[in-house]
Amino acid sequence: MNAIVDPNGPSLVSIPSNPVPEGARVGYFKTSDNVRLRYATWPKGEGVHRGTICLVQGRTEFIEKYFETVADFRRRGFAVATFDWRGQGGSERLIGNGKLGYVDRFEDYWCDLKSFHGEILLPDCPPPYYLVGHSMGGLVSLFAGIHDRLMFDRIFLSAPMVALDRQPLSMAGMARVTETLSFLGLGRMPVGRKQDKPMSETTFPGNPLTGDLIRYMRSVEVMRARPELEIGTPTVRWAAAAFGAMAEAGEDRFPGRIKIPLLMLAAARDEVVSTAAIEQLGLRMRTGRHVVLAGARHELFMETDAIRSQVFAAFDAFITEQSD
């Protein structure tokens, strides 16, 4: 294992199918509201230095899931810095049942990112800084582009969670319902579906995340090696926070508030977040745009080699624009 690990501190899970990329530094940092989060950084690979990628994950994810992607960015000359959101991965859990997804307010994720920027990125990582976010992390990244336009030079998003399809009400309507349930004391109640099952060999066929069996099973094997990294269904309180943030992202004035160059990639076969909503947002942004990848499922960085090559081709072209 290549990580620098305090015997009493955090660690990264290294398994044969998913070894820790060389040069890792892992630790904890405290957010401004005193939540302990696990983070990891890597220096750039060989060649010309191009800055630092700040990589933020989706709901339920963890640092280990992105080892391959970390290596891809480092080969391009980037240092990489990432962390586990509050309530998931190797970071501090917020409620007694650590297997449930929970957050008090969606703004708390912004607190995580802003604290990471101040505590780890600025002192330890070389500029310029590029924010790369997937799914829920993509929605946080959109708000980062509004809250502080100087934190990152560019933002690159994979299937950002700007809306969910197949809901009985609009995002604003779902926010009102779940906020009411939270007010009634049901905020810690899980809201998963009965048919939802933990990831395993048997859940790969027809799964909504990726068409690549090897990458799918890699995540399964990491969770088997370190079960405490896994979280399952979200709570009513998490849903209320998320629906509220998605409702704001759907407001008419939202696209014009983002002033940072931004590229969103959407998956044509996404069954987790709304591709149509990503397209609508992309068409209305002044400094951003979107691309839909044919045949792709939700987890673009975990997809087949053919789809991942399109993801990185889009990333390379987007970042190169800055130096043209």
C-alpha positions as CSV (number, residue, x, y, z in Angstrom):
1,M,0.0,0.0,0.0
2,N,1.4,3.4,-1.1
3,A,-0.6,5.7,1.2
4,I,1.1,7.5,4.0
5,V,-1.0,6.4,6.9
6,D,-1.0,7.4,10.6
7,P,-1.5,4.1,12.5
8,N,-4.3,5.8,14.4
9,G,-5.6,7.8,11.5
10,P,-7.5,7.1,8.2
11,S,-6.4,4.7,5.6
12,L,-7.3,3.8,2.0
13,V,-8.4,0.3,1.1
14,S,-6.0,-1.4,-1.3
15,I,-7.1,-4.7,-3.0
16,P,-5.5,-6.5,-6.0
17,S,-8.2,-5.4,-8.4
18,N,-8.0,-1.8,-7.1
19,P,-4.6,-0.8,-5.7
20,V,-4.0,2.6,-4.2
21,P,-2.3,4.8,-6.8
22,E,1.4,5.6,-5.9
23,G,2.2,8.7,-3.9
24,A,-1.1,9.0,-2.0
25,R,-1.3,11.1,1.1
26,V,-4.4,10.5,3.2
27,G,-5.7,12.2,6.3
28,Y,-8.6,13.8,8.1
29,F,-9.6,17.5,8.1
30,K,-12.3,19.3,10.0
31,T,-15.0,21.4,8.3
32,S,-15.9,24.8,9.6
33,D,-18.8,23.2,11.5
34,N,-16.5,20.6,13.0
35,V,-17.3,17.5,11.0
36,R,-14.4,15.2,10.4
37,L,-13.9,14.2,6.7
38,R,-11.4,11.8,5.2
39,Y,-9.4,13.1,2.2
40,A,-6.6,12.0,-0.1
41,T,-4.2,13.8,-2.4
42,W,-1.8,12.7,-5.1
43,P,1.0,14.7,-6.8
44,K,1.0,15.0,-10.6
45,G,2.4,12.3,-12.7
46,E,5.2,12.6,-15.2
47,G,5.4,15.6,-17.6
48,V,4.2,19.1,-17.6
49,H,2.3,20.3,-14.5
50,R,-1.2,21.4,-15.3
51,G,-2.8,22.2,-11.9
52,T,-4.9,20.2,-9.5
53,I,-8.2,18.3,-10.0
54,C,-10.6,18.6,-7.1
55,L,-12.7,15.5,-7.5
56,V,-16.1,15.3,-5.7
57,Q,-18.2,12.2,-5.6
58,G,-21.8,11.2,-5.9
59,R,-24.1,10.0,-3.0
60,T,-22.9,6.7,-1.5
61,E,-19.4,6.9,-3.1
62,F,-16.0,6.9,-1.6
63,I,-12.4,7.8,-2.5
64,E,-11.4,4.2,-3.4
65,K,-14.0,4.0,-6.2
66,Y,-12.0,6.6,-8.2
67,F,-8.5,5.2,-8.1
68,E,-8.5,4.5,-11.8
69,T,-9.8,8.0,-12.6
70,V,-7.2,9.5,-10.3
71,A,-4.5,7.7,-12.3
72,D,-6.1,9.0,-15.6
73,F,-5.9,12.6,-14.4
74,R,-2.3,12.2,-13.1
75,R,-1.1,10.9,-16.5
76,R,-2.4,14.1,-17.9
77,G,-0.1,16.2,-15.6
78,F,-2.6,17.0,-12.9
79,A,-2.3,16.6,-9.1
80,V,-5.6,15.2,-7.6
81,A,-7.3,16.0,-4.4
82,T,-10.5,14.4,-3.2
83,F,-12.5,13.6,0.0
84,D,-15.5,11.7,1.2
85,W,-18.6,13.9,1.9
86,R,-20.0,14.0,5.4
87,G,-22.1,11.0,6.2
88,Q,-20.5,8.6,3.7
89,G,-17.2,6.8,2.8
90,G,-14.6,7.1,5.5
91,S,-15.9,10.4,6.8
92,E,-17.9,11.0,10.0
93,R,-21.4,9.7,10.1
94,L,-24.2,12.1,11.2
95,I,-26.8,9.8,12.7
96,G,-26.8,6.6,14.7
97,N,-27.6,4.3,11.7
98,G,-24.4,5.0,9.6
99,K,-25.8,2.9,6.7
100,L,-28.4,5.5,5.9
101,G,-27.8,8.6,3.8
102,Y,-28.3,11.7,5.8
103,V,-27.6,15.4,5.7
104,D,-29.3,18.3,7.6
105,R,-29.2,20.8,4.7
106,F,-27.8,20.6,1.2
107,E,-25.7,23.6,2.0
108,D,-23.7,21.4,4.4
109,Y,-22.1,19.8,1.3
110,W,-21.0,23.3,0.2
111,C,-19.5,23.7,3.7
112,D,-17.5,20.5,3.1
113,L,-16.2,21.7,-0.3
114,K,-15.4,25.2,0.9
115,S,-13.6,23.8,4.0
116,F,-11.6,21.3,1.8
117,H,-10.6,24.2,-0.5
118,G,-9.3,26.2,2.5
119,E,-7.8,23.4,4.6
120,I,-6.2,21.2,1.9
121,L,-6.3,22.6,-1.6
122,L,-4.9,26.0,-1.1
123,P,-2.0,25.1,1.3
124,D,-1.1,21.7,-0.1
125,C,-2.0,21.5,-3.9
126,P,-0.6,23.5,-6.8
127,P,-2.9,25.8,-8.8
128,P,-4.8,26.3,-11.0
129,Y,-7.7,24.3,-9.6
130,Y,-10.3,22.5,-11.6
131,L,-13.5,21.1,-10.1
132,V,-14.7,17.7,-11.3
133,G,-18.0,16.5,-9.9
134,H,-20.2,13.4,-10.4
135,S,-24.0,13.2,-9.8
136,M,-24.7,14.7,-6.3
137,G,-21.2,16.1,-6.4
138,G,-22.1,17.7,-9.7
139,L,-25.0,19.6,-8.1
140,V,-22.8,20.8,-5.2
141,S,-20.3,21.9,-7.9
142,L,-23.0,24.0,-9.7
143,F,-23.7,25.8,-6.4
144,A,-19.9,26.3,-5.9
145,G,-19.8,28.1,-9.3
146,I,-22.4,30.5,-7.9
147,H,-21.2,30.9,-4.3
148,D,-17.5,31.6,-5.1
149,R,-16.4,32.3,-8.7
150,L,-12.7,32.5,-7.8
151,M,-12.3,29.0,-6.2
152,F,-12.0,27.1,-9.4
153,D,-10.9,28.0,-13.0
154,R,-13.3,25.5,-14.7
155,I,-15.9,23.0,-13.7
156,F,-16.4,19.6,-15.4
157,L,-19.5,17.6,-14.4
158,S,-20.5,13.9,-15.0
159,A,-24.2,13.3,-14.9
160,P,-25.0,16.1,-12.4
161,M,-28.0,15.6,-10.2
162,V,-30.1,18.6,-11.3
163,A,-33.4,16.7,-11.3
164,L,-34.9,13.2,-10.9
165,D,-37.3,11.6,-13.4
166,R,-40.3,9.5,-12.5
167,Q,-41.3,11.5,-9.4
168,P,-45.0,12.0,-8.6
169,L,-44.4,15.8,-8.2
170,S,-42.0,18.4,-9.4
171,M,-38.7,18.9,-7.6
172,A,-40.3,21.8,-5.6
173,G,-43.3,19.7,-4.8
174,M,-41.2,16.8,-3.6
175,A,-39.2,19.2,-1.5
176,R,-42.4,20.5,0.2
177,V,-43.6,16.9,0.9
178,T,-40.3,15.7,2.3
179,E,-39.8,18.9,4.3
180,T,-43.2,18.4,5.9
181,L,-42.3,14.8,6.8
182,S,-39.1,16.0,8.3
183,F,-41.0,18.6,10.3
184,L,-43.2,15.8,11.6
185,G,-40.2,14.0,13.0
186,L,-39.7,11.5,10.2
187,G,-36.4,12.9,8.9
188,R,-34.4,9.8,9.7
189,M,-36.8,7.4,8.1
190,P,-35.3,5.6,5.0
191,V,-37.0,6.2,1.7
192,G,-35.5,3.4,-0.4
193,R,-37.5,1.1,-2.6
194,K,-38.2,-2.5,-1.6
195,Q,-36.6,-3.7,-4.9
196,D,-33.3,-2.0,-4.1
197,K,-30.5,-4.4,-3.2
198,P,-26.9,-4.0,-2.2
199,M,-24.5,-4.3,-5.2
200,S,-23.2,-7.8,-6.0
201,E,-22.6,-10.2,-8.9
202,T,-26.3,-10.8,-9.1
203,T,-27.3,-7.2,-9.4
204,F,-25.1,-6.3,-12.4
205,P,-27.5,-7.4,-15.2
206,G,-29.7,-4.5,-16.0
207,N,-28.1,-2.2,-13.4
208,P,-28.5,1.6,-14.0
209,L,-24.9,2.5,-13.2
210,T,-22.5,1.0,-15.7
211,G,-22.2,-1.5,-18.5
212,D,-18.8,-2.6,-17.4
213,L,-18.8,-5.7,-15.2
214,I,-15.1,-5.3,-14.1
215,R,-15.5,-1.8,-12.8
216,Y,-18.9,-2.6,-11.2
217,M,-17.4,-5.6,-9.4
218,R,-14.4,-3.5,-8.3
219,S,-16.7,-1.3,-6.2
220,V,-18.3,-4.5,-4.8
221,E,-14.9,-5.9,-3.8
222,V,-13.8,-2.7,-2.1
223,M,-17.0,-2.6,0.0
224,R,-16.5,-6.3,0.9
225,A,-13.0,-5.5,2.1
226,R,-14.2,-2.4,4.1
227,P,-18.0,-2.7,4.7
228,E,-18.0,0.5,6.8
229,L,-17.5,2.5,3.6
230,E,-20.9,1.6,2.3
231,I,-24.1,3.5,2.8
232,G,-27.5,2.5,1.5
233,T,-30.9,4.2,1.1
234,P,-31.3,7.9,1.8
235,T,-33.4,9.3,4.6
236,V,-36.4,11.6,4.3
237,R,-34.1,14.5,5.6
238,W,-31.6,13.8,2.8
239,A,-34.3,13.7,0.2
240,A,-35.8,17.0,1.5
241,A,-32.3,18.7,1.3
242,A,-31.7,17.3,-2.2
243,F,-35.1,18.0,-3.7
244,G,-34.8,21.6,-2.4
245,A,-31.4,22.1,-4.1
246,M,-32.7,20.5,-7.3
247,A,-35.7,22.8,-7.2
248,E,-33.4,25.8,-7.0
249,A,-31.4,24.5,-9.9
250,G,-34.6,24.4,-12.0
251,E,-35.5,28.0,-11.4
252,D,-35.4,30.4,-14.3
253,R,-32.7,32.6,-12.8
254,F,-30.3,29.7,-11.9
255,P,-28.4,29.3,-15.2
256,G,-27.5,33.0,-15.4
257,R,-26.0,32.9,-11.9
258,I,-23.1,30.6,-13.0
259,K,-20.2,32.6,-14.4
260,I,-17.5,30.0,-14.5
261,P,-16.7,28.0,-17.7
262,L,-18.5,24.7,-17.2
263,L,-19.1,21.5,-19.2
264,M,-21.7,18.9,-18.2
265,L,-21.7,15.4,-19.6
266,A,-25.0,13.6,-19.6
267,A,-25.7,9.8,-20.1
268,A,-28.2,9.0,-22.7
269,R,-29.3,5.9,-20.8
270,D,-29.3,7.5,-17.4
271,E,-32.0,6.1,-15.0
272,V,-30.7,7.8,-11.9
273,V,-30.8,11.5,-12.8
274,S,-32.7,13.4,-15.5
275,T,-30.8,13.7,-18.7
276,A,-33.5,16.0,-20.1
277,A,-33.0,18.4,-17.2
278,I,-29.2,18.5,-17.8
279,E,-29.9,19.3,-21.4
280,Q,-32.3,22.1,-20.5
281,L,-29.8,23.6,-18.1
282,G,-27.0,23.4,-20.6
283,L,-29.0,25.2,-23.3
284,R,-29.7,28.0,-20.9
285,M,-26.3,28.6,-19.5
286,R,-24.2,31.5,-20.7
287,T,-20.8,30.2,-19.7
288,G,-21.6,26.4,-19.9
289,R,-22.7,23.8,-22.2
290,H,-23.6,20.1,-22.2
291,V,-22.8,16.9,-24.2
292,V,-24.9,13.7,-24.2
293,L,-23.0,10.5,-24.5
294,A,-24.9,7.8,-26.5
295,G,-25.2,4.4,-24.8
296,A,-23.9,5.6,-21.5
297,R,-25.4,4.8,-18.1
298,H,-25.1,7.0,-15.0
299,E,-21.6,6.5,-13.7
300,L,-19.6,7.8,-16.7
301,F,-16.2,7.4,-15.0
302,M,-17.0,3.7,-14.3
303,E,-18.3,2.9,-17.7
304,T,-16.8,0.9,-20.5
305,D,-13.4,1.9,-22.1
306,A,-15.2,3.2,-25.2
307,I,-17.4,5.5,-23.1
308,R,-14.6,6.6,-20.8
309,S,-12.5,7.5,-23.8
310,Q,-15.3,9.9,-24.8
311,V,-15.4,11.4,-21.3
312,F,-11.7,12.1,-21.3
313,A,-11.7,13.4,-24.8
314,A,-14.3,15.9,-23.8
315,F,-12.4,16.8,-20.6
316,D,-9.1,17.3,-22.5
317,A,-10.8,19.5,-25.1
318,F,-12.5,21.6,-22.4
319,I,-9.4,22.1,-20.4
320,T,-7.3,22.9,-23.5
321,E,-9.7,25.7,-24.4
322,Q,-8.3,27.7,-21.5
323,S,-4.8,27.9,-22.9
324,D,-5.8,28.6,-26.5
